[in-house]
Amino acid sequence: MSATPPRRTEGKQRSTGATLLMVGGAVFVVGLLVLVLLDTPVGIPVMVLGALPVVAGLVLIGTSAVSKREREGKPWA
């Protein structure tokens, strides 16, 4: 039994990762704007909340890339 997920799962991971990147990036930018324009430290927690989905999206996209490479049977080194 193969440890790599099927191609359909790989596409779902990449799509969900891209969505999380966009949403997290937008929230991060809003936090940055609040921090700069309003000159209050309230923007820092908003930026942290925006960074969480960005990291999750990067992990999902990386996982799908690793799965694709493993499925193709290409060597890693």
Secondary structure, 3 states (H helix, E strand, C coil): CCCCCCHHHHHHHHHHHHHHHHHHHHHHHHHHHHHHHCCCCCHHHHHHHHHHHHHHHHHHHHHHHHHHHHHHCCCCC
